[in-house]
Amino acid sequence: MHVVILTIELRIPAAQSLKAKRAVLQSIVRTLDGWKAVGASEVGYQELWQRAQIGVVMTSASVGHVDELAASVERYVWSRPEVEVVAIDSRAD
């Protein structure tokens, strides 16, 4: 089994409350959770309005497949107009 873990730091400039931030994050996390072999959760900066950190884990029997999943996750997050990607850290096990 192969595993890739992404830690994604985001900035949400339009969020003026934790409620507004959570609405954006829930949409992203719910979408990623719906993908086969992908799990996502908010893992950091819970108390800040405009910052967020999401942890995403992908598993597969094939290295190529987890690499494709990781690239798809990154493309999806970059495509979201309401967030700015601050950093993406990737770790493979």
Secondary structure, DSSP 4 states (H G I P E B T S, - for coil): -EEEEEEEEEE-TT--SHHHHHHHHHHHHHHHHTSTTEEEEEEE-TT-SSEEEEEEEEEES-HHHHHHHHHHHHHHHHH-TT-EEEEEEEEE-
